[in-house]
Structure formats: C-alpha cells, structure tokens
Amino acid sequence: MTEIQHTNLSKQAIGALMMALQKSLMEQSDIVPVLESFKMTGSPEGLVVLNPPIVKLNEETTRDWDVICDQTTNSNGE
C-alpha cells in the first residue's frame, strides 16, 4: 500500500482564509475566485499563502458600524 503524504494549513494560511471570508462578506461577493487565486507553498509550519487578500476599510465601509468604546464608569457603576 502506498503511504499518503499530507500537510496542514499554517496559521498564516488560516488567517488568509479568514481574510478572504471577511472580504467576501464585506463586499457581498463570491469567495471562490479569491480562493482559486491563492498561490500556496509548503513550509515547515504547513502550507502558506503567498498572496493573501487585503481588506481595505474606508469611512463608507464603516459608517454604519456600531463601535463599542471603553467607557469610564464612576463608583456607582454608571
């Protein structure tokens, strides 16, 4: 029987997948072309993506986001 060789995704590759998903959700676009364009290579840590997607934010993108900021509370918890 032939032994099957395998490799795992590196943490970097998992991050690239997560960025592709985030970009797809933000742009409401298909994730498949982004995944198909990935150029990968092996490393001691596992597969790495040589061309991870870049997610750019601008004022229009973030305009409707609810942002939770650190708020100062007084001794009454208010």
Buried (B, 14 or more C-beta within 10 A) or exposed (E): EEEEEEEEBBEBBBBBBEBBBEBBEEEEEEBEEBBEEBEBEEEEEBBBBEEBBEBEEEEEEEEEEEEEEEEEEEEEEE
